[in-house]
Amino acid sequence: MNDLIQDIERLESAVINLTEGASDEKRMAIYSLESMIAEKKAVVEKFETDYAPKELDI
């Protein structure tokens, strides 16, 4: 649950910085979003690796 709350805070901050921030704040917001995307993709890839059906050697 903590991860979800942190994600919400991160998204809210990014929206504020993209709409109201100076150029350096906008760059940091974009970096933060890109970082979040990479983290979420890594979680999905790990899940798929851990729980993908294993092929049978016949």
Distance bins in CASP14 RR format, pairs under 12 A and 6 or more apart:
PFRMAT RR
TARGET T0000
AUTHOR 0000-0000-0000
RMODE 2
METHOD distances of the structure
MODEL  1
1 7 0 0 0 0 0 1 0 0 0 0 0
1 8 0 0 0 0 0 1 0 0 0 0 0
2 8 0 0 0 0 0 1 0 0 0 0 0
2 9 0 0 0 0 0 1 0 0 0 0 0
3 9 0 0 0 0 0 1 0 0 0 0 0
3 10 0 0 0 0 0 1 0 0 0 0 0
3 36 0 0 0 0 0 1 0 0 0 0 0
3 39 0 0 0 0 1 0 0 0 0 0 0
3 40 0 0 0 0 0 1 0 0 0 0 0
3 43 0 0 0 0 1 0 0 0 0 0 0
4 10 0 0 0 0 0 1 0 0 0 0 0
4 11 0 0 0 0 0 1 0 0 0 0 0
4 40 0 0 0 0 0 1 0 0 0 0 0
5 11 0 0 0 0 0 1 0 0 0 0 0
5 12 0 0 0 0 0 1 0 0 0 0 0
6 12 0 0 0 0 0 1 0 0 0 0 0
6 13 0 0 0 0 0 1 0 0 0 0 0
6 32 0 0 0 0 0 1 0 0 0 0 0
6 36 0 0 0 0 1 0 0 0 0 0 0
6 39 0 0 0 0 0 1 0 0 0 0 0
7 13 0 0 0 0 0 1 0 0 0 0 0
7 14 0 0 0 0 0 1 0 0 0 0 0
7 32 0 0 0 0 0 1 0 0 0 0 0
7 33 0 0 0 0 0 1 0 0 0 0 0
7 35 0 0 0 0 0 1 0 0 0 0 0
7 36 1 0 0 1 0 0 0 0 0 0 0
7 37 0 0 0 0 0 1 0 0 0 0 0
7 39 0 0 0 0 1 0 0 0 0 0 0
7 40 0 0 0 0 1 0 0 0 0 0 0
7 43 0 0 0 0 0 1 0 0 0 0 0
8 14 0 0 0 0 0 1 0 0 0 0 0
8 15 0 0 0 0 0 1 0 0 0 0 0
8 36 0 0 0 0 0 1 0 0 0 0 0
9 15 0 0 0 0 0 1 0 0 0 0 0
9 16 0 0 0 0 0 1 0 0 0 0 0
9 32 0 0 0 0 0 1 0 0 0 0 0
9 36 0 0 0 0 0 1 0 0 0 0 0
10 16 0 0 0 0 0 1 0 0 0 0 0
10 17 0 0 0 0 0 1 0 0 0 0 0
10 28 0 0 0 0 0 1 0 0 0 0 0
10 29 0 0 0 0 1 0 0 0 0 0 0
10 31 0 0 0 0 0 1 0 0 0 0 0
10 32 1 0 1 0 0 0 0 0 0 0 0
10 33 0 0 0 0 1 0 0 0 0 0 0
10 34 0 0 0 0 0 1 0 0 0 0 0
10 35 0 0 0 0 1 0 0 0 0 0 0
10 36 1 0 0 1 0 0 0 0 0 0 0
10 37 0 0 0 0 0 1 0 0 0 0 0
10 39 0 0 0 0 0 1 0 0 0 0 0
10 40 0 0 0 0 0 1 0 0 0 0 0
11 17 0 0 0 0 0 1 0 0 0 0 0
11 18 0 0 0 0 0 1 0 0 0 0 0
11 29 0 0 0 0 1 0 0 0 0 0 0
11 32 0 0 0 0 1 0 0 0 0 0 0
11 33 1 0 0 1 0 0 0 0 0 0 0
11 36 1 0 0 1 0 0 0 0 0 0 0
11 37 0 0 0 0 0 1 0 0 0 0 0
11 40 0 0 0 0 0 1 0 0 0 0 0
12 18 0 0 0 0 0 1 0 0 0 0 0
12 19 0 0 0 0 0 1 0 0 0 0 0
12 29 0 0 0 0 0 1 0 0 0 0 0
12 32 0 0 0 0 0 1 0 0 0 0 0
12 33 0 0 0 0 0 1 0 0 0 0 0
13 19 0 0 0 0 0 1 0 0 0 0 0
13 20 0 0 0 0 0 1 0 0 0 0 0
13 21 0 0 0 0 0 1 0 0 0 0 0
13 25 0 0 0 0 1 0 0 0 0 0 0
13 26 0 0 0 0 0 1 0 0 0 0 0
13 28 0 0 0 0 1 0 0 0 0 0 0
13 29 1 0 0 1 0 0 0 0 0 0 0
13 31 0 0 0 0 0 1 0 0 0 0 0
13 32 1 0 0 1 0 0 0 0 0 0 0
13 33 0 0 0 0 0 1 0 0 0 0 0
13 36 0 0 0 0 0 1 0 0 0 0 0
14 20 0 0 0 0 0 1 0 0 0 0 0
14 21 0 0 0 0 0 1 0 0 0 0 0
14 25 0 0 0 0 1 0 0 0 0 0 0
14 26 0 0 0 0 1 0 0 0 0 0 0
14 27 0 0 0 0 0 1 0 0 0 0 0
14 28 0 0 0 0 1 0 0 0 0 0 0
14 29 1 0 1 0 0 0 0 0 0 0 0
14 30 1 0 0 1 0 0 0 0 0 0 0
14 31 0 0 0 0 1 0 0 0 0 0 0
14 32 1 0 1 0 0 0 0 0 0 0 0
14 33 1 0 1 0 0 0 0 0 0 0 0
14 34 0 0 0 0 0 1 0 0 0 0 0
14 35 0 0 0 0 0 1 0 0 0 0 0
14 36 0 0 0 0 1 0 0 0 0 0 0
14 37 0 0 0 0 0 1 0 0 0 0 0
15 21 0 0 0 0 0 1 0 0 0 0 0
15 25 0 0 0 0 0 1 0 0 0 0 0
15 26 0 0 0 0 0 1 0 0 0 0 0
15 29 1 0 0 1 0 0 0 0 0 0 0
15 30 0 0 0 0 0 1 0 0 0 0 0
15 32 0 0 0 0 0 1 0 0 0 0 0
15 33 0 0 0 0 1 0 0 0 0 0 0
16 25 0 0 0 0 1 0 0 0 0 0 0
16 26 0 0 0 0 0 1 0 0 0 0 0
16 28 0 0 0 0 0 1 0 0 0 0 0
16 29 0 0 0 0 1 0 0 0 0 0 0
16 32 0 0 0 0 0 1 0 0 0 0 0
17 23 0 0 0 0 0 1 0 0 0 0 0
17 24 0 0 0 0 1 0 0 0 0 0 0
17 25 1 0 1 0 0 0 0 0 0 0 0
17 26 1 0 0 1 0 0 0 0 0 0 0
17 27 0 0 0 0 1 0 0 0 0 0 0
17 28 1 0 0 1 0 0 0 0 0 0 0
17 29 1 1 0 0 0 0 0 0 0 0 0
17 30 0 0 0 0 1 0 0 0 0 0 0
17 31 0 0 0 0 0 1 0 0 0 0 0
17 32 0 0 0 0 1 0 0 0 0 0 0
17 33 0 0 0 0 1 0 0 0 0 0 0
18 25 0 0 0 0 1 0 0 0 0 0 0
18 26 1 0 1 0 0 0 0 0 0 0 0
18 27 0 0 0 0 0 1 0 0 0 0 0
18 28 0 0 0 0 1 0 0 0 0 0 0
18 29 1 0 1 0 0 0 0 0 0 0 0
18 30 1 0 0 1 0 0 0 0 0 0 0
18 31 0 0 0 0 0 1 0 0 0 0 0
18 32 0 0 0 0 1 0 0 0 0 0 0
18 33 0 0 0 0 1 0 0 0 0 0 0
19 25 0 0 0 0 0 1 0 0 0 0 0
19 26 0 0 0 0 1 0 0 0 0 0 0
19 29 0 0 0 0 1 0 0 0 0 0 0
20 26 0 0 0 0 1 0 0 0 0 0 0
20 29 0 0 0 0 0 1 0 0 0 0 0
21 27 0 0 0 0 0 1 0 0 0 0 0
21 28 0 0 0 0 1 0 0 0 0 0 0
21 29 1 0 0 1 0 0 0 0 0 0 0
21 30 0 0 0 0 0 1 0 0 0 0 0
22 28 0 0 0 0 1 0 0 0 0 0 0
22 29 0 0 0 0 0 1 0 0 0 0 0
23 29 0 0 0 0 0 1 0 0 0 0 0
23 30 0 0 0 0 0 1 0 0 0 0 0
24 30 0 0 0 0 0 1 0 0 0 0 0
24 31 0 0 0 0 0 1 0 0 0 0 0
25 31 0 0 0 0 0 1 0 0 0 0 0
25 32 0 0 0 0 0 1 0 0 0 0 0
26 32 0 0 0 0 0 1 0 0 0 0 0
26 33 0 0 0 0 0 1 0 0 0 0 0
27 33 0 0 0 0 0 1 0 0 0 0 0
27 34 0 0 0 0 0 1 0 0 0 0 0
28 34 0 0 0 0 0 1 0 0 0 0 0
28 35 0 0 0 0 0 1 0 0 0 0 0
29 35 0 0 0 0 0 1 0 0 0 0 0
29 36 0 0 0 0 0 1 0 0 0 0 0
30 36 0 0 0 0 0 1 0 0 0 0 0
30 37 0 0 0 0 0 1 0 0 0 0 0
31 37 0 0 0 0 0 1 0 0 0 0 0
31 38 0 0 0 0 0 1 0 0 0 0 0
32 38 0 0 0 0 0 1 0 0 0 0 0
32 39 0 0 0 0 0 1 0 0 0 0 0
33 39 0 0 0 0 0 1 0 0 0 0 0
33 40 0 0 0 0 0 1 0 0 0 0 0
34 40 0 0 0 0 0 1 0 0 0 0 0
34 41 0 0 0 0 0 1 0 0 0 0 0
35 41 0 0 0 0 0 1 0 0 0 0 0
35 42 0 0 0 0 0 1 0 0 0 0 0
36 42 0 0 0 0 0 1 0 0 0 0 0
36 43 0 0 0 0 0 1 0 0 0 0 0
37 43 0 0 0 0 0 1 0 0 0 0 0
37 44 0 0 0 0 0 1 0 0 0 0 0
38 44 0 0 0 0 0 1 0 0 0 0 0
38 45 0 0 0 0 0 1 0 0 0 0 0
39 45 0 0 0 0 0 1 0 0 0 0 0
39 46 0 0 0 0 0 1 0 0 0 0 0
40 46 0 0 0 0 0 1 0 0 0 0 0
40 47 0 0 0 0 0 1 0 0 0 0 0
41 47 0 0 0 0 0 1 0 0 0 0 0
41 48 0 0 0 0 0 1 0 0 0 0 0
42 48 0 0 0 0 0 1 0 0 0 0 0
42 49 0 0 0 0 0 1 0 0 0 0 0
43 49 0 0 0 0 0 1 0 0 0 0 0
43 50 0 0 0 0 0 1 0 0 0 0 0
44 50 0 0 0 0 0 1 0 0 0 0 0
44 51 0 0 0 0 0 1 0 0 0 0 0
44 52 0 0 0 0 0 1 0 0 0 0 0
45 51 0 0 0 0 0 1 0 0 0 0 0
45 52 0 0 0 0 0 1 0 0 0 0 0
46 52 0 0 0 0 0 1 0 0 0 0 0
END
